[in-house]
Every structure is written in C-alpha cells, then in structure tokens.
C-alpha cells in the first residue's frame, strides 16, 4: 500500500474511515514510520484545537440572574468572525457552536441542547419547526448513565444530544473517545447499509455532547438506526449499548430539490458544472462539480511529471491534492448576499464563510475533478435565491525555490516574497522531541530537522502547499508542514503567518540546502458575472 494522502490521515485521526479503510491503514501504519509521525503531529494539533475551543463555565447563579432580567425581545449576541486558515480541498467539518457553556438549569429551561448556542442555527431552526423529538433513551452501567435526550432529523442530517450522568444525578464531562477498538458509534439506513458520515461534537465543560450523522448525497433514506457500543466513559470500563431508531419518511416531505439544469461555464482554466440545490429544514445544500479545463489539465499533468522526475513520486504526491474549487456568494431577491463562501474576501460586511455549515469535496478520479456538496444555514423566510460566481481556485505545481545556509540564519535570516507572501526563514536546526509511549522504553528521543518561518500574507495572496528539502548533495527529503494564518495584522497591514517544516531522516544539518515549493493554491477573480437561479 502506498502512503495515504494527508486527507486520509486526517480522516483516520477524526475517526471518519470505514471499517475496511481502517483495517488497511492500520496495517500500513505498522510498517511506516513516516505516516506514524504524521499521525502524531495531527493528534497534537487536534488536542491543541480542543484546548483552543474550550470556553469558561458561567457562574452557578447565571440562570436565575438572567431569568430575572430577561426581556421578551432582547438583542442576539454577535458571533465572532473567523478568517481563513488554509484551503481544504476535501473533508467534512462538523459545525459545533462556540457559544458560552450554559449550566444545566438554564439549558433545561430553554429546552435542551438544541435551544442553545452550542448547536448551529440550522439545527435550532429545524427544532423550532417541529423537527425535534425528545426520546430520553438511556443505559446504565458502573454507576454511569448514558442518555440520549433529543433527536433533530430531516433529509440532510440526524443530530442527537446526549449526557453522561453519575448515580447521584450529577452530569459528567460529555467527552467520548471514539475508537473502533474502544467506543463505537455507527448508523445504518433501512436496508442495513452503513452510513459513513458520523461525527461527534464536544465542548469542554458542557453538559451535552452532540452526535451528528450527515445524510448529504444520500438518496431515499427513510429510516436511520443509530447504535452506541461504548466500553469506556469518563475513565470507567463498562458496557453501554443503546439503539435509537429515527423515522425520516414523513420528515423527507419537508425537503425541496431543484435541478440546476446542468448549468455550465469555464473560467480561468476551471470548468464549473452546477447540479442541484436542496432545501431542508436544518440546511440548504448546493451540489456542483469543478475540474481543470482541457488545456489547463494537460499543463498541470506535464508539470507534475517534471516534479516526479526531479523529486520522486512519494515526495511529489504525499501532501498535495492538485485540484480545483470555486468561491461564490448567494443573493436573495433584493440582491443582498445571504451566504458567502469565499475564503479570500476581506473587509467589514464580507465574512469569508457566512452561513456555511460544512462542505466536502469527493475526488472523481481525474486530477482536479471534484464533486462538491456544501451546506448552509436555511433562510427563515421563503424567497428566490441566486448563485453568483466570485472566482476560481486552483492548486497547481509550483517552480519556486530558495537556497540558504542553515548555520548562518541566526545572524542573517533569509527573507523572500512569493505571490503576496512575505516570509523570513528564521531557524533551521535539529531539535529534540520527547515522545511518551506505552512500551518498555517509556520515552523515545527523536532528532527532528526543523525549519521555522514567519511573516505576513496580503489579502487574496496565494497559499503555500507542499514543500521538499534538498541538501547540498542533491538528496531530497519529505517535508511535513504546519502553520497558521492569524486574524491579526502586522505593521505592514499583512496577516501574521507562521510556517514550520519538519524532516525526520536528515542525519546531519547540511551546510547549504534548497527549499522547493511543490504546490501553490491561487485565487483568481471571475472575469465576468455568472449567475445561476436556485429556483424553478
């Protein structure tokens, strides 16, 4: 088995693989140290993300204080705006609210998890529209009760709120570690077919957890059966098995699907093919495909071939998904944008992804050909919506490189500019990493060659993709990259950026080395206005 893509490893960390994929990847990991290192790094980043998402608990008297002062029609709190990080070509994101945690009495008063800001607006709208059902199904073992309280379901997704309660009735931490060798949560349709889009949402300190099963791109699902097979809760071993059947037959009647009549266009080397739009109570879905135009496809394939000849197939393909995407917004009848899906927008009144819940892209086999399904919060009132193209996005091979001497960096850092990125290489040296492991040797020591960079990005600038490191002997090394793009600007008005590259098989720090950028993601604005009505 060849090394999997970074997207597949992300799905492994997020427990999104099928059983067969999990078996194959687990077997691969036993003999591949490179992929093991990537998994370790992804787990560290996931832990950091969880810590970042933690929010403080409100005081115990918050509910009583608010209920005394609550006015019938108060203003809704503003939600934080988020800038883009990196363009993700594929994957599923579970939208789990970042609102302040509510204590049990307040959550109960307003009607459970689906009435709080811990869920997205679409689930709250569906709940208010009568799509919620209180099931109160539970199972108890080892003094802990696992309880599924509410279900919100329509044709686009099934969401379940759950709690973990001890024998005194005190609500416990809702975090559940999903692992096919430990806790399992899976769903199937009326024919027993396993559904893959199962995700878990958790917020530190919250009374509730959220299980969400995506039904996007699924056809004719009338029933969903959700099974819980849990063997460890809050550090206690036990056996908690529960099944929750969800009938969708009547709920599906509230979904409207419109064909977009195969609307097509080609712009800036990208072909766009609009398929259909679906309006369900909890989300609106837009389905379309993107691909390289014929001439662009041939050019990209030639450039990839050159990279393979120069650096080898493993380095060229390990971290890069050469592909296509689009940026757009959706307008109402008054020509006001009600949705934005544009990671390259900047400025007040132009949030990068306003109204979007989640999006995924499925590789269709040919380089750059992707089938997209993107979900949005539904509008509260009926109206005719129109899709408007903003621009296209292409991840293509790059020929940029920069040479420097690692041992001279501390005295003389090396700076470069590339397509709106102003970066300084600050350090390049071997660093010791201690790893705790369950083995006879509890601590493993690794020397990792690390290159640290920092700088700024201009709005709309290109995004770096994969990198290769080549020493002065001409030997190429795979570079594992990580970094961040902050919402904070530097003195030049650019977004502060960090980038780290790591190589695990560099024996000695080379006297001189060359960094090669293998891929770059570029955004190009639409050259002409292209609209597609999202109604009959």
C-alpha positions in Angstrom: 0.0 0.0 0.0 1.4 3.4 -1.0 1.4 6.1 1.7 -2.1 7.6 2.0 -2.8 11.3 1.4 -2.9 13.8 4.3 -6.7 13.9 3.9 -6.9 10.2 4.5 -4.7 10.5 7.6 -6.9 13.4 8.9 -10.0 11.1 8.5 -8.1 8.4 10.5 -7.4 10.9 13.3 -11.1 12.1 13.2 -12.5 8.5 13.2 -14.2 9.0 9.8 -12.8 5.9 8.0 -14.9 2.9 7.0 -14.0 -0.4 8.7 -12.2 -1.6 5.6 -10.2 1.6 5.2 -9.3 1.5 8.9 -8.0 -2.1 8.6 -5.9 -1.2 5.6 -4.5 2.0 7.1 -3.8 0.3 10.5 -1.8 -2.4 8.7 0.1 0.3 6.8 1.0 2.2 9.9 2.7 -0.8 11.5 5.4 -0.6 8.9 5.6 3.1 8.0 7.3 5.4 10.4 6.7 8.5 8.2 2.9 8.1 8.5 3.2 7.4 12.2 5.0 10.7 12.6 2.2 12.5 10.7 -0.5 10.9 12.9 1.4 12.0 16.0 1.5 15.6 14.7 -2.1 15.5 13.8 -3.1 14.2 17.2 -1.1 17.1 18.8 -2.8 19.6 16.6 -6.2 18.1 17.4 -5.5 18.3 21.1 -4.5 22.0 20.7 -7.7 22.7 18.8 -9.8 21.2 21.6 -8.0 23.3 24.1 -8.5 26.4 22.0 -12.2 25.7 21.7 -12.6 25.5 25.5 -14.8 28.2 26.9 -15.3 29.2 30.6 -18.3 27.9 32.5 -20.8 30.6 33.5 -21.4 31.0 37.3 -23.9 28.8 39.1 -26.3 31.7 39.6 -26.2 32.7 35.9 -29.6 31.1 35.1 -31.5 32.7 37.9 -29.9 36.1 37.3 -30.7 36.0 33.6 -34.3 34.8 34.0 -34.9 37.6 36.4 -33.6 40.2 34.0 -34.5 38.6 30.6 -36.6 40.9 28.4 -39.1 39.3 26.0 -37.3 40.6 22.9 -33.6 41.1 23.5 -30.8 41.5 21.0 -29.0 38.5 19.9 -25.2 38.4 20.8 -22.8 38.9 17.9 -20.8 35.8 16.9 -17.1 36.1 16.3 -15.9 36.3 12.7 -13.2 33.9 11.6 -10.6 34.4 8.9 -9.4 31.7 6.7 -6.6 29.3 7.7 -5.8 27.0 4.8 -7.8 26.0 1.8 -9.0 22.4 2.3 -9.8 20.6 -0.9 -11.7 17.8 0.8 -13.1 16.7 4.2 -16.1 17.1 6.4 -16.4 19.7 9.1 -18.8 19.2 11.9 -20.3 22.6 12.9 -20.4 22.7 16.7 -21.1 26.1 18.2 -18.6 28.1 20.1 -21.1 29.8 22.3 -20.7 30.2 26.1 -21.5 27.0 28.0 -24.8 27.0 29.8 -25.4 25.4 33.2 -28.0 22.6 33.5 -30.9 24.6 34.9 -30.7 27.2 32.1 -30.4 24.6 29.3 -33.3 22.7 30.7 -35.5 25.8 31.0 -35.0 26.7 27.3 -35.5 23.2 26.0 -32.2 21.2 25.9 -29.2 21.4 23.7 -31.0 22.3 20.5 -32.3 25.5 22.0 -28.8 26.8 22.9 -25.9 28.4 21.0 -23.9 25.2 21.2 -25.5 24.0 18.0 -25.6 25.7 14.7 -28.5 28.0 13.7 -29.9 25.4 11.2 -30.5 22.8 14.0 -32.2 25.4 16.1 -34.4 26.4 13.1 -35.3 22.8 12.5 -36.0 22.2 16.2 -38.3 25.2 16.3 -40.1 24.0 13.1 -41.1 20.8 14.9 -38.3 18.5 13.7 -37.1 17.8 17.3 -38.2 14.8 19.3 -37.5 14.1 22.9 -36.6 10.4 23.2 -35.0 10.1 26.7 -33.4 6.7 26.0 -30.7 5.6 28.4 -28.5 2.8 29.6 -26.7 2.4 32.9 -23.5 0.5 33.9 -20.8 1.0 36.6 -22.8 3.8 38.2 -22.8 5.9 35.0 -25.9 6.5 32.8 -25.5 7.3 29.1 -28.6 9.2 28.0 -29.8 10.3 24.6 -32.2 13.2 25.2 -33.3 14.8 21.9 -33.2 14.0 18.2 -33.4 16.6 15.4 -33.7 15.0 12.0 -34.5 15.8 8.4 -33.3 14.6 4.9 -29.9 16.3 5.3 -28.8 15.1 8.8 -29.7 13.4 12.0 -28.5 15.0 15.3 -28.7 13.6 18.8 -27.9 15.3 22.1 -26.6 13.1 24.9 -25.5 13.4 28.5 -23.4 11.3 30.9 -24.8 11.2 34.4 -23.4 9.6 37.6 -25.5 7.7 40.2 -26.1 10.9 42.2 -27.6 12.6 39.2 -24.6 14.9 38.6 -23.9 15.5 34.9 -20.4 14.4 33.9 -17.9 15.5 31.2 -19.6 14.7 27.9 -16.3 13.8 26.0 -16.3 10.4 24.4 -13.2 9.0 22.7 -14.2 7.2 19.6 -12.1 4.3 18.6 -13.0 1.1 16.8 -11.1 -0.8 19.5 -12.9 1.1 22.2 -16.1 3.2 21.8 -18.1 2.8 18.6 -21.0 4.9 17.3 -22.4 4.0 13.9 -25.6 4.4 11.8 -27.3 2.4 9.1 -30.2 3.0 6.8 -33.4 1.0 6.4 -31.5 -1.7 4.4 -28.8 -2.1 7.0 -26.3 -0.2 4.8 -23.6 1.6 7.0 -23.6 5.4 6.8 -20.1 6.9 6.8 -20.8 10.5 7.8 -20.9 10.1 11.6 -19.3 12.8 13.7 -19.2 13.8 17.4 -19.2 17.3 18.8 -17.9 18.1 22.2 -17.2 21.3 24.2 -15.2 21.3 27.4 -17.4 21.9 30.5 -20.7 21.5 28.6 -23.5 19.3 30.0 -24.2 17.9 26.5 -22.5 16.2 23.6 -23.7 16.1 20.1 -23.7 13.2 17.6 -24.4 14.1 14.0 -25.0 11.8 11.0 -24.6 13.5 7.7 -27.1 12.3 5.1 -25.8 14.6 2.4 -25.5 12.9 -1.0 -27.6 10.0 0.3 -30.7 9.1 -1.7 -34.1 7.7 -0.5 -33.2 7.2 3.2 -36.4 6.6 5.1 -35.0 5.3 8.4 -31.8 5.7 10.3 -30.7 3.4 13.1 -28.1 4.8 15.4 -26.1 2.3 17.5 -23.9 3.1 20.5 -21.4 0.5 21.7 -19.5 2.2 24.4 -17.0 0.4 26.7 -15.4 3.4 28.4 -16.9 6.6 29.8 -15.1 9.1 32.0 -12.2 6.6 32.5 -14.5 3.8 33.7 -14.7 0.5 31.9 -18.2 -0.9 31.3 -20.8 -1.8 28.7 -23.2 0.8 27.4 -25.2 -0.3 24.4 -28.1 1.7 23.0 -30.1 1.9 19.7 -32.0 4.9 18.6 -34.3 4.4 15.5 -35.2 7.5 13.6 -38.0 7.5 11.1 -37.4 10.0 8.2 -40.3 9.1 5.9 -42.6 11.9 6.9 -39.7 14.4 7.5 -38.5 14.0 4.0 -41.6 15.6 2.7 -40.3 19.0 4.0 -37.3 18.9 1.7 -37.5 20.5 -1.8 -35.0 19.6 -4.5 -34.4 21.7 -7.7 -32.3 20.6 -10.7 -30.0 23.4 -11.9 -30.4 22.0 -15.5 -26.7 21.2 -15.8 -25.7 24.9 -15.9 -22.0 25.1 -17.0 -19.3 27.6 -17.6 -15.5 27.7 -18.0 -13.4 30.4 -16.5 -9.6 31.0 -15.8 -8.8 27.3 -16.6 -11.6 25.8 -14.4 -14.8 24.1 -15.7 -17.8 24.5 -13.4 -20.9 22.3 -13.6 -23.9 23.1 -11.4 -26.0 20.1 -10.4 -28.8 20.7 -8.0 -29.9 22.5 -4.8 -31.8 21.1 -1.9 -33.7 22.9 0.8 -34.3 21.0 4.1 -35.4 22.4 7.4 -31.9 22.3 9.0 -29.7 23.1 6.0 -29.6 24.1 2.3 -27.3 22.0 0.1 -25.6 23.1 -3.1 -24.2 20.3 -5.3 -21.7 21.0 -8.1 -18.5 19.8 -9.8 -15.3 21.5 -10.7 -12.4 20.4 -12.9 -9.4 21.7 -14.9 -10.3 22.8 -18.4 -8.7 20.7 -21.1 -5.6 22.9 -21.8 -5.1 23.5 -18.1 -5.3 19.8 -17.3 -2.6 19.0 -19.8 -0.3 21.7 -18.4 -0.8 20.5 -14.8 -0.1 16.9 -15.7 3.1 17.9 -17.5 4.3 19.9 -14.5 3.5 17.1 -12.1 5.5 14.7 -14.3 8.5 17.0 -14.1 8.3 17.2 -10.3 8.1 13.4 -10.1 11.2 13.1 -12.2 13.0 15.6 -10.0 11.9 14.6 -6.5 10.3 11.2 -6.9 6.7 10.1 -6.7 6.5 9.7 -2.9 7.6 13.3 -2.2 5.6 14.8 -5.1 2.3 13.1 -4.1 2.5 12.8 -0.3 1.0 16.1 0.8 -0.6 17.6 -2.3 -4.1 17.4 -3.8 -3.8 19.2 -7.1 -7.3 20.4 -7.6 -10.0 23.0 -8.3 -12.6 24.9 -6.3 -14.7 28.0 -6.7 -15.6 30.9 -4.5 -19.1 32.4 -4.6 -22.0 34.1 -2.8 -25.7 33.6 -2.9 -28.1 36.5 -3.2 -31.8 37.0 -2.3 -34.4 38.7 -4.4 -33.1 42.1 -3.1 -29.6 41.3 -4.5 -28.3 41.1 -0.9 -25.8 38.4 -0.2 -27.2 35.9 2.3 -24.4 33.4 2.1 -20.7 33.9 1.4 -18.3 31.1 0.5 -15.2 33.0 -0.2 -12.1 32.4 1.9 -10.3 35.3 0.1 -12.7 38.1 1.0 -11.6 40.8 3.3 -13.3 43.8 5.0 -16.3 44.6 7.1 -19.5 43.2 5.7 -17.7 40.4 3.9 -17.3 37.5 6.2 -15.4 34.7 4.5 -17.9 31.9 5.0 -21.1 33.4 6.5 -23.9 31.0 6.7 -21.9 27.9 5.7 -22.2 24.8 7.9 -20.0 22.3 6.3 -18.6 21.3 2.9 -16.9 18.3 1.4 -15.3 17.5 -1.9 -15.0 14.0 -3.4 -12.2 13.1 -5.8 -13.7 11.9 -9.0 -10.6 10.1 -10.3 -9.1 12.6 -12.6 -6.6 15.2 -11.3 -8.5 18.3 -10.4 -12.0 16.9 -10.8 -14.0 17.3 -7.6 -17.7 16.7 -6.7 -18.7 19.3 -4.1 -21.5 19.3 -1.6 -21.8 22.4 0.6 -24.4 23.0 3.3 -25.8 26.3 4.6 -28.0 27.6 7.3 -31.5 27.8 5.9 -33.2 31.2 5.5 -36.1 31.9 7.8 -38.3 33.2 5.1 -39.1 31.9 1.6 -37.5 33.7 -1.3 -35.8 33.2 -4.6 -32.0 32.8 -4.3 -29.4 33.2 -7.0 -25.9 31.8 -7.1 -23.2 34.3 -8.1 -19.6 33.2 -9.0 -16.8 35.3 -7.4 -13.8 33.4 -8.7 -12.0 30.2 -9.1 -9.3 28.4 -7.0 -6.5 26.2 -8.4 -4.0 24.1 -6.6 -1.2 23.6 -9.1 2.5 22.7 -9.3 5.0 25.4 -8.3 8.6 26.1 -9.5 9.6 28.4 -6.7 12.7 27.6 -4.7 15.1 29.4 -2.3 18.6 28.5 -1.2 20.2 29.3 2.2 22.8 28.2 4.7 21.2 26.9 7.9 24.1 27.8 10.3 24.0 31.4 9.2 20.3 32.0 9.8 20.5 33.2 13.4 22.8 36.0 12.4 21.4 36.6 8.9 17.8 35.4 8.5 16.8 34.9 4.9 13.7 36.7 3.6 11.7 36.1 0.4 8.5 37.3 -1.2 6.2 35.0 -3.2 2.8 36.0 -4.6 1.8 38.2 -1.7 3.6 36.2 1.0 6.4 38.0 2.7 8.3 35.3 4.7 11.5 35.2 6.8 13.4 31.9 7.4 14.4 32.3 11.0 15.9 29.0 12.0 16.9 25.6 10.6 18.3 23.0 13.0 17.8 19.6 14.6 15.6 19.7 17.6 15.0 17.0 20.2 11.5 15.7 20.6 10.4 13.5 23.6 7.6 11.1 22.9 5.8 9.2 25.7 5.0 5.6 24.5 3.4 2.5 26.0 6.5 0.3 25.7 9.4 -0.9 27.7 11.1 2.4 27.0 8.5 4.9 28.1 10.3 7.8 26.5 11.6 7.9 22.9 14.0 10.7 21.8 14.0 11.9 18.2 16.1 14.4 16.5 13.9 16.3 14.0 15.3 18.7 11.4 13.0 21.8 11.7 12.8 24.9 9.6 10.9 27.8 11.2 9.5 30.6 9.1 7.3 33.6 9.9 6.0 36.7 8.1 2.8 38.2 6.7 0.2 37.5 4.0 -1.6 40.1 1.9 -5.3 39.6 1.5 -6.1 37.4 -1.5 -2.5 36.1 -1.7 -1.6 32.6 -2.7 -1.4 29.8 -0.1 1.6 27.6 0.2 1.2 23.9 -0.4 3.7 21.1 -0.1 7.5 21.6 0.2 10.6 19.5 -0.4 14.0 19.9 1.2 17.1 19.3 -0.9 20.6 19.2 0.7 23.9 20.3 -1.0 24.5 16.7 -2.1 21.2 16.7 -4.1 19.3 14.4 -1.8 15.6 15.3 -1.4 13.6 14.9 1.8 9.9 14.9 2.5 8.9 18.0 4.5 6.0 17.8 6.9 4.4 21.2 7.1 2.3 23.0 9.6 1.5 26.7 10.3 -1.1 29.3 11.0 -2.6 32.5 9.5 -3.8 34.8 12.2 -6.6 37.4 12.1 -4.0 39.8 13.5 -2.1 42.1 11.1 1.5 43.3 11.3 2.8 46.8 10.8 2.5 46.4 7.0 -1.1 45.5 7.1 -0.5 41.9 6.3 -1.9 38.9 8.2 0.6 37.4 10.5 1.8 34.0 9.4 3.9 31.1 10.7 5.2 28.1 8.8 7.2 25.1 10.1 8.8 22.4 8.0 10.0 19.1 9.6 12.1 16.3 8.2 12.7 13.1 10.2 15.5 11.4 8.2 18.1 14.2 8.0 21.2 12.8 9.6 23.3 16.0 9.7 22.4 19.6 9.2 23.6 20.4 5.6 25.9 23.3 5.0 23.5 24.5 2.4 20.0 23.5 1.3 17.3 24.5 -1.0 13.6 24.7 -0.2 11.3 23.8 -3.2 7.7 24.7 -3.1 5.9 21.8 -4.9 2.4 23.3 -5.0 0.5 26.5 -4.6 -3.1 27.5 -4.3 -4.2 30.6 -6.2 -7.4 32.5 -6.3 -8.5 34.3 -9.5 -11.5 36.6 -9.6 -14.2 35.9 -12.1 -13.6 37.8 -15.4 -17.3 38.1 -16.0 -20.5 37.8 -13.9 -22.1 34.4 -14.0 -25.3 33.7 -12.2 -27.5 30.6 -11.7 -31.0 30.8 -10.3 -31.6 28.4 -7.4 -35.3 28.0 -8.1 -37.6 26.9 -10.8 
